[in-house]
Amino acid sequence: MKDLLATTLFGLEEVLAGELESMGAESVRIHNRAVSFGGDRDMMYRANYHLRTALRILMPIRSFPSRNENDIYQGIRDIEWEKFMNSSDLIAVDTVLLSKLYRHSGFISQRVKDGIVDRFRDRTGKRPSVDLKDPDVRINIHLTDRQCSVSLDSSGDSLHKRGYRTEPFLAPLNEVLAAGMILLTGWNPGQAFLNPMCGSGTLSIEAGMIAKGIPGGHYRNGFGFQKWKDYDPLRFNSIRRERYLIENKEFTIIASDISAQAIRATQKNLASAGLLGQIQVRKSAFESWNTDLNDGILIMNPPYGERFDESNLFELYKSIGDSLKHRFKGFQAWVLSGNPEALKHLELRPGKKISLFNGPIQCKYQKYDLYEGSRKNVNKSKTQ
Ligand SMILES: C[S@@+](CC[C@H](N)C(=O)[O-])C[C@H]1O[C@@H](n2cnc3c(N)ncnc32)[C@H](O)[C@@H]1O
């Protein structure tokens, strides 16, 4: 059994570890933006196809001490690359540089490529070429001051590229972030799920996939390992039939947005995820959205302010807080925002605060239990 490494976004390590455990992975250990686990080739296929909160599944092949570029070149050249690939394969090298000894990651990737190419040329007279967009084999280098770790990237394109989004709208959430946000709430599909300000619908689609037990990689065109020398399509086909979630025949997921364009994008994306008609979509301002549901989970990702002047943004958050308080009693609301000042204008007391990143933007993901008396004492908080 080898050690495999699933990379993820900051703040999602624990939900990823939970996903891995529920699919039977052993020796699950949490790291910074990654989770390691024991597994064979089947587990690597399974992780790629079924996980929702992993970005990439890396298969470490060698780690060696290195103090300079020559050590790296030599160490790379010594690896038996012919075990993993053919001389005619197209390769791409991604370097994660955690050392100031080196100029830049592109330079290291170049030396790594040289080591691989020279090994093949010496042995076979032929050499692999580089294709950064659509390689057969993607190699991942993790470099510190003293150690060079080499992995094969079994995912190919990042796993957040689910394959269902055809229509973006404004700033869509990364699918891995959206799935992680849902799993962080502990939502179970027996509860209603509301997604006001849905934009292109990412949260609702990820919720729909969870409710229907559709694996995270179900709609993808393919995975990196399918181009590997040892790819076993029969094993992969049988792993694709495994299910780690119950398929719920009935569930209530409602997405809404004030913008007609957002609603159109959501409908298109739902259609390409095979969920059209199963998730309710409404064009509505959140301020005028009424529900007759008594409880459930509500997740929203309101604007952060890039397209607003500040006073309008604070007004918007104030009115979101009012709506939550008066019209969603009994719900647990979770709000993701990159604007901590604006969050204060909800005038609600958070029960939990989680740090996440939406792309480069540092965000807070805050939970509000909406019951009688959950409103902050506004006067008191102003005098503090
Ligand atoms: C940051 S985007 C949400 C992105 C979304 N999470 C996604 O993955 O595509 C914010 C959304 O809030 C919507 N919005 C802004 N003000 C609104 C309001 N008062 N009522 C309903 N929707 C609103 C915008 O139209 C926009 O689609």
The ligand as an ORCA input file, in Angstrom:
! r2SCAN-3c Opt
* xyz 0 1
  C     -21.022     36.620     -5.615
  S     -22.389     36.268     -6.644
  C     -22.756     34.589     -6.211
  C     -21.907     33.595     -6.974
  C     -22.394     32.157     -6.840
  N     -22.107     31.640     -5.518
  C     -21.809     31.263     -7.913
  O     -21.115     30.254     -7.622
  O     -22.010     31.541     -9.107
  C     -23.654     37.205     -5.877
  C     -25.032     37.081     -6.523
  O     -25.948     37.824     -5.727
  C     -26.973     38.317     -6.582
  N     -27.666     39.412     -5.842
  C     -27.178     40.613     -5.486
  N     -28.118     41.298     -4.776
  C     -29.206     40.482     -4.671
  C     -30.464     40.601     -4.025
  N     -30.797     41.697     -3.360
  N     -31.337     39.563     -4.088
  C     -30.993     38.436     -4.768
  N     -29.805     38.259     -5.397
  C     -28.925     39.272     -5.351
  C     -26.218     38.766     -7.808
  O     -27.093     38.820     -8.938
  C     -25.142     37.650     -7.923
  O     -25.587     36.635     -8.790
*
